[in-house]
Amino acid sequence: MREEIIAAVKAAGVVGAGGAGFPTHLKINAAVDVVIANGAECEPLLRAHQHIMAAESTKVIIGLKTVMLATGARRGYIGLKRKYEAAVQSISTVLEQMGEKEIELFYLPDFYPAGDEQVLVHEITGRIVPEGGIPLNVGVVVTNVETLVNITQALEGKPVIEKYVTITGAVRRPMTVKVPVGLSIGEVIAVAGGAYIGEYAVIDGGPMMGRLTTPDAPVTKTTGGIIVLPTDHSLVTEKSMPWNIIANRAKAVCCNCMACTDACPRHLLGHSLQPHRIMQAIGRGQLKETEVLTKAFLCSECGACDTFGCTMGLSPRRVNAELKRQLSKAGIRNPHHAVPAAVSGVREYRRIPTKRLLYRLGLDRYDVKAPLESPVFPVYEVQIPMSQHIGAPAGTVVEVGGLVQKGDIIGTIPDGAAVSANVHASISGKIVSVGDGIVIRAM
């Protein structure tokens, strides 16, 4: 049974829908005693996961049971917040109807980043993931609730060709919809009535960890939110700031107040990451302090340090991200793998309330409902990337001029690739372009 589950998930091209897109068939090919369904959705403005839990409760639970079966886990938890009332009611009802005794709801406090895998594991199990480690190191698999829905559908032979997306910000009708993978972000914005401002910027993902993108970019298997903001919004300015300015500010302005470290979720879990020490080393030009600088590998890039910690407008997160890139390019790997004995004694008091974070980000005016809707809209063309996941891009198996049906495989895991995922056509039509992505035009 385990092998059949993994094969079905692999064939369907299931990847982590709420994060970086790690291929799910690899994640569930493990032996653990606990599986956690991540329904925290801790990023402000995003609504998709709570709607999924309310509308697709049965599929979420079947998906969770499936992962438990594949991994041998005896306990399953669904981590979510009490304020997701519709989701709580729906899941509770289904669990009761199923007579389920091995799965229970776990109510998370309303803080950021409750959805971080390592934070979630500690909140629910009390276990601490080692530095540079993953939940598997402490006998846990964490899977996003949308991924669980996709796992359930994979058992029915249905590949991942659609994505739940919250469209919010400066749009006329904020909503959450399910759209074909590969549909342009601009067309998705149009589904929500379009932007009500002239020039605008777009964030793919949440306001904290999302990245700036363009209306021409496609929705992928990992797109969870599309946020439309004025081009002069402080969040857009911060995300578009060039690296040289980030670096110069770090060297000239940091006063080593430790506020970034005090806010760091990984530091509060007992990890040795201290962003202020990295900033200090950068400021003093101590670039040979590898013991300090390599701790950037422990950074999850959640942004708590710069958005909620630093009062000087600096970005330890961006510094850590660049350090990781440069160190990896130089062939240096993370040398830090300590196992913390305990979390920080003040961790409980330094959680970042989601509501306060929302105001800090200047997004309170956009904090409105984005209900799950099913609007009818035409889809004329999709551009499906071959790399929507961590690892090697899928290898194309179609040619220009060929015809495909919705759900047909168009990209397969390359021979010898340890980490990759299959890709499927999200609409029926004609192949008009093949490259890093495949363009399909409806006929």
Order of alpha helices (4+ residues) and beta strands (2+ residues): alpha-alpha-beta-alpha-alpha-beta-alpha-beta-beta-alpha-beta-alpha-beta-beta-alpha-beta-beta-beta-alpha-alpha-alpha-alpha-alpha-alpha-alpha-beta-alpha-beta-beta-beta-beta-beta-beta-beta
